């Protein structure tokens, strides 16, 4: 098949939704499909979802993108994938094919109008309101005549609650690349080191995460902590927390394997890739119940979950893992076992099956 994915912009920084598309592309080309990924410099509906400052920054990036293309160093892409850098994802810039995917609600507004020679129209639904778009906007695109793939049961449930017939939705969970994200160090003998992803997006609630780490540090001054993220070191980060910017997968695996606890403070997530990757590398996970994380996380079984924004509860869960090493080891091992069933091979097979259905 000739398959096209339409992304909502250039990949200047690591982004979970973009990573999901790249993973599918890698696995689809390895199975003999011809895959193109469209990266637009501009989208006419950007302004609808941004404040003025964000819009200005996007315009600056658009101008920069006229002369420079991102070097995707944070993830390996198969050379057989065709990367297309276009001014706007209008039909004239989209290759003819068998299948074309919208990957974000703003791209769905373009894909729905493509002529049929661009391929059968699909929608990889990764968005949630209110952080990735207004409720009315997302639900409007969910009603488009596009075949829909939700990345988690939680997102699928949001769509059903919006009135989308369940039979129109195929839930295909994200996978984990276990060739990259795997155990390097024994779970039992790891140092007391806590890791967290820092992303300034509001729904990631990074300030909550920092407050949690500071509370834990007060009680256990000997702990060390590491944060990684897509941008420069945040000013609010205490000096005692190490920070890594725009890390590639090899470094990320090293960070996970050097930690015994991974923390996620998100308010909401469509799937939550970093905690899943950390599980695959042997970390015990203390996280907020952010919705999509339920795809693999079970409280007190393989994870400790607390309500979003409850800083005290998340801090208590981390302290439990520090004080009860048997609990940490049990949850880390159960998490590692659970996440093994989430593979991109499985997800790609399910996606292929869906594409072949009439």
Rosetta blueprint (number, residue, H / E / L):
1 X L
2 X E
3 X E
4 X E
5 X E
6 X E
7 X E
8 X L
9 X L
10 X L
11 X L
12 X L
13 X L
14 X L
15 X L
16 X H
17 X H
18 X H
19 X H
20 X H
21 X H
22 X H
23 X H
24 X H
25 X H
26 X H
27 X H
28 X H
29 X H
30 X H
31 X L
32 X L
33 X L
34 X E
35 X E
36 X E
37 X E
38 X E
39 X E
40 X E
41 X E
42 X E
43 X L
44 X L
45 X L
46 X H
47 X H
48 X H
49 X H
50 X L
51 X L
52 X H
53 X H
54 X H
55 X H
56 X H
57 X H
58 X H
59 X H
60 X H
61 X H
62 X H
63 X H
64 X H
65 X H
66 X L
67 X L
68 X L
69 X L
70 X L
71 X L
72 X L
73 X L
74 X L
75 X L
76 X L
77 X L
78 X L
79 X L
80 X L
81 X L
82 X E
83 X E
84 X E
85 X E
86 X E
87 X E
88 X E
89 X L
90 X L
91 X H
92 X H
93 X H
94 X L
95 X L
96 X L
97 X L
98 X L
99 X E
100 X E
101 X E
102 X E
103 X L
104 X L
105 X H
106 X H
107 X H
108 X H
109 X H
110 X H
111 X H
112 X L
113 X L
114 X L
115 X L
116 X H
117 X H
118 X H
119 X L
120 X E
121 X E
122 X E
123 X E
124 X E
125 X E
126 X L
127 X L
128 X L
129 X L
130 X L
131 X L
132 X L
133 X L
134 X L
135 X H
136 X H
137 X H
138 X H
139 X H
140 X H
141 X H
142 X H
143 X L
144 X L
145 X L
146 X L
147 X E
148 X E
149 X E
150 X E
151 X L
152 X L
153 X H
154 X H
155 X H
156 X H
157 X H
158 X H
159 X H
160 X H
161 X H
162 X L
163 X L
164 X L
165 X L
166 X H
167 X H
168 X H
169 X E
170 X E
171 X E
172 X L
173 X L
174 X L
175 X L
176 X E
177 X L
178 X L
179 X L
180 X L
181 X L
182 X L
183 X L
184 X L
185 X L
186 X L
187 X L
188 X L
189 X L
190 X L
191 X L
192 X L
193 X E
194 X E
195 X E
196 X E
197 X E
198 X L
199 X L
200 X L
201 X L
202 X H
203 X H
204 X H
205 X L
206 X H
207 X H
208 X H
209 X H
210 X H
211 X H
212 X H
213 X H
214 X H
215 X H
216 X H
217 X H
218 X H
219 X H
220 X L
221 X L
222 X L
223 X L
224 X E
225 X E
226 X E
227 X E
228 X E
229 X E
230 X L
231 X L
232 X L
233 X L
234 X L
235 X L
236 X L
237 X L
238 X L
239 X L
240 X L
241 X E
242 X E
243 X E
244 X E
245 X E
246 X L
247 X L
248 X L
249 X H
250 X H
251 X H
252 X H
253 X H
254 X H
255 X H
256 X H
257 X H
258 X L
259 X L
260 X L
261 X E
262 X E
263 X E
264 X E
265 X L
266 X L
267 X L
268 X L
269 X E
270 X L
271 X L
272 X L
273 X H
274 X H
275 X H
276 X H
277 X H
278 X H
279 X H
280 X H
281 X L
282 X L
283 X L
284 X E
285 X E
286 X E
287 X E
288 X E
289 X L
290 X L
291 X E
292 X H
293 X H
294 X H
295 X H
296 X L
297 X L
298 X L
299 X E
300 X L
301 X L
302 X L
303 X E
304 X E
305 X E
306 X E
307 X L
308 X L
309 X L
310 X L
311 X H
312 X H
313 X H
314 X H
315 X H
316 X H
317 X H
318 X H
319 X H
320 X H
321 X H
322 X H
323 X H
324 X L
325 X H
326 X H
327 X H
328 X H
329 X H
330 X H
331 X H
332 X H
333 X H
334 X H
335 X H
336 X H
337 X H
338 X H
339 X H
340 X L
341 X L
342 X L
343 X E
344 X H
345 X H
346 X H
347 X H
348 X H
349 X H
350 X H
351 X H
352 X H
353 X H
354 X H
355 X H
356 X H
357 X L
358 X L
